[in-house]
Amino acid sequence: MITENLQSINRRIENACKKVGRDPLEVKILLATKTVPADRILLALEAGYQLIGENKVQELSQKYKALQASQPTHHFIGHLQTNKIKDLLKYDIDCIQSIDRFELAYKLHQRLQAQSKTMRILIQVNTSGEESKFGVAPGHTIALIEQISTLHTLQIKGLMTIGLFSTDEKKIRSCFRLLKKIQTEVRGLHIPRVEMAELSMGMSGDLEVAIEEGATIIRIGTAVFGKRNYPDAFYWNESAPVL
Ligand SMILES: *Cc1c(COP(=O)(O)O)cnc(C)c1O
């Protein structure tokens, strides 16, 4: 099932790319593996998909060892609390996609510095304006990037967003367009050490729209692994009831 699902995702990527004249090789698939047990993630890794993302440090730690033999590339895509930074850095993380405030970046920097390490990061932007979504407000993004760019352990590689949950494609598209617009603005500023190569946007339901608007990383969960048992609010909103 998982391999068929991945094939169907690839077809969707190809069709979306064709529509706007993009090369499908520009679009990386990140497997969003929250709630998915390690043995099922392994099926996707064995099929040749290496890029995976967890939302919670605890879940990462539970599955990390079981996946190591398949050498996945780990991104962290969930809301990160400052008191979890230390635990997160015990693992080999290629990129943290969810940096959305200076306090978090600064504490991460201090820990990295103490360990003589660096970290690739994306800046998460709240393009939908929904209170339940994390991310820096669009209007504050450039100031945050300028501030974080002074922290030499952090390498800003681009932007991440979660689009509006809506059946109105126009509204979803405007979220992704906004992220692209911020990327273009930041590029124009030529801030030292800041790269804006990556746009991480698009999930199972809206990957086509995201690719049409310039996504370089799409984060796919349910379309590969099936429906989750937990509501997404469990991952996206700390005030949500703990199940
Ligand atoms: C769960 C999750 C995804 C994937 O969502 P699906 O709709 O299952 O594809 C993408 N990004 C983030 C940040 C997530 O938490």
The ligand as a MOL file (V3000), in Angstrom:
LIG
                    3D

  0  0  0     0  0            999 V3000
M  V30 BEGIN CTAB
M  V30 COUNTS 15 15 0 0 0
M  V30 BEGIN ATOM
M  V30 1 C 1.2110 16.2100 9.7510 0
M  V30 2 C 1.9620 17.2650 9.0720 0
M  V30 3 C 2.0960 17.2690 7.6840 0
M  V30 4 C 1.4660 16.2380 6.7800 0
M  V30 5 O 0.0740 16.3460 6.7750 0
M  V30 6 P -0.8240 15.3950 5.8600 0
M  V30 7 O -2.0440 16.1800 5.6200 0
M  V30 8 O -1.0490 14.1620 6.6310 0
M  V30 9 O -0.0650 15.1210 4.6070 0
M  V30 10 C 2.8390 18.2860 7.1280 0
M  V30 11 N 3.4150 19.2440 7.8690 0
M  V30 12 C 3.3130 19.2700 9.2030 0
M  V30 13 C 3.9830 20.3550 9.9650 0
M  V30 14 C 2.5950 18.2850 9.8440 0
M  V30 15 O 2.4750 18.3240 11.1770 0
M  V30 END ATOM
M  V30 BEGIN BOND
M  V30 1 1 1 2
M  V30 2 1 2 3
M  V30 3 2 2 14
M  V30 4 1 3 4
M  V30 5 2 3 10
M  V30 6 1 4 5
M  V30 7 1 5 6
M  V30 8 2 6 7
M  V30 9 1 6 8
M  V30 10 1 6 9
M  V30 11 1 10 11
M  V30 12 2 11 12
M  V30 13 1 12 13
M  V30 14 1 12 14
M  V30 15 1 14 15
M  V30 END BOND
M  V30 END CTAB
M  END
